[in-house]
Amino acid sequence: MNRTPSAPETRPWAALWSMVLGFFMILVDTTIVSVANPSIMRGLDTTMIATLWATSAYLLAYAVPLLITGRLGDRFGPRRMYLTGLTVFTLSSLACGLSASIEMLIAARVFQGLGAAMLTPQTMAVITRIFPPRERGSAMAIWGITAGVATLVGPILGGFLLDAWGWEWIFFINVPVGVIAFALAVRFVPRLETHAHRFDWLGVLLSALGMFLLVFGIQEGESFRWGVIWGPISVWGIIITGVVVLVLFVLWQRFQRGEPLMPLHLFRDRNFSVGTAAITTVGIAVTSMGLPLMFYYQLVRGLTPTQSALMLVPMAVFSAVLARPVGRLIDRRDPRRMATFGLLLVAVGLALFYVLLRPETPVWSLLIPSAVLGFANAYMWGALASVTTFGLAPELAGAGSGVYNTSRQSGAVLGSAAMAALMADRLTAHLGDAVAPGGEGSAAGILPEPLREGFAAAMAESVLMPMAAILVGALITLWFAPRPARTGSVPVAPSR
């Protein structure tokens, strides 16, 4: 085991807030570009399909390496990996803003995603290792709320930057933020003990290939109408191949005689297994629910993109305000039922949206379910992260964080693809071929009045999918065991 001495004086909260800034920035970039797509398409004189690949490339490059980068944090130190990822992300953000063609933008977005993948697992791993067990709930609450709020802030911030300066600035804004985040991390994030790992290169290859095929198939399935991509290659063929490769990866992790990339004994911890399954459903729900809401606000109610995003402000405000007090509650009480309560409250908020998404609904009343979701976020994210990771030994913090974040991000990709398919189906059921998201019937802003009722009904019915996913997550959390008396209850498996 290699040991790097810790900083003489570790200041956990200063370290947390330093990392939260970088984590927040990379998560904002998962949603901020969606507002700018039309401007990017015009500015770079390209097609909508090519423009959408700028987002797809980022999500793919972000999701695929998370298992690997979590393990690299254990090997080389989470501080070093965090700073490397932040540097890659910041420099590639500058390249995005300077892009003169869509090809250059897509390439820069790939590097942005790789930087984000290097950075993300380290934030959770450092929290697991530097906070005392009974303060970790508060820290995980801040981490979790950052993940929730960032996805809401992206469209709002994107709208303001587009109106003020143009699409390039949704990327340029990351440069000063990245520099500040780097300086704070150098100052406050401690150097932690590293662990000498024999790197599992076959595991790296299998996990990366399997994740790429699965995520690509799910993410791009709707673009190819879930049919043939090229020659004998079909979307479902790619997805099934990805699943098979991932099964081979798991078998290799089980039977290989070296040190596995994903230690399967992580899943001996019941709470880690339950929490990983639950966060997958959260990723599905949180990512997918925004799409029908944005289309409803803009095409049924005639709001601008910025005004539509502002309808979610109560969600962001309540999430942020309640994060710290709820975190203290997580430290003092059993967080298992708080996680269940948070997920159920998300379902309540989505049920309210289902009832209220009508053409005649007063706009102000739609702020109520947004506020309910804000309360839900405060209870859901931190409690889930705290109870899931509490029992992990420090040596497994990076691997555990990688698995947890991979599950969340895979759920997000699955939710996004499923929502696109469901919305298309519901619109066809209510309106036939009269209108489709992004189609000619919706190109001119608010829909003609005869179409609004059917469109609103289609969007309301689409909200039932994330509601169902989050209810499944709430049921899963009922299997959480009581939090162990001490951290690190899951030991490192002995070398064979």
Secondary structure, 3 states (H helix, E strand, C coil): CCCCCCCCCCCHHHHHHHHHHHHHHHHHCCCHHHHHHHHHHHHCCCCHHHHHHHHHHHHHHHHCCHHHHHHHHHHHCHHHHHHHHHHHHHHHHHHHHCCCCHHHHHHHHHHHHHHHHHHHHHHHHHHHHHCCHHHHHHHHHHHHHHHHHHHHHHHHHHHHHHHHCCCCHHHHCHHHHHHHHHHHHHHHCCCCCCCCCCCCHHHHHHHHHHHHHHHHHHHHCHHHCCCEEECCEEHHHHHHHHHHHHHHHHHHHHHCCCCCCCCHHHHHCHHHHHHHHHHHHHHHHHHHHHHHHHHHHHHHCCCCHHHHHHCCHHHHHHHHHHHHHHHHHHHHCCHHHHHHHHHHHHHHHHHHHHHHCCCCCCHHHHHHHHHHHHHHHHHHHHHHHHHHHCCECHHHHHHHHHHHHHHHHHHHHHHHHHHHHHHHHHHHHHHCCCCCCCCHHHCCCCCCHHHHHHHHHHHHHHCHHHHHHHHHHHHHHCCCCCCCCCCCCECCCCCC
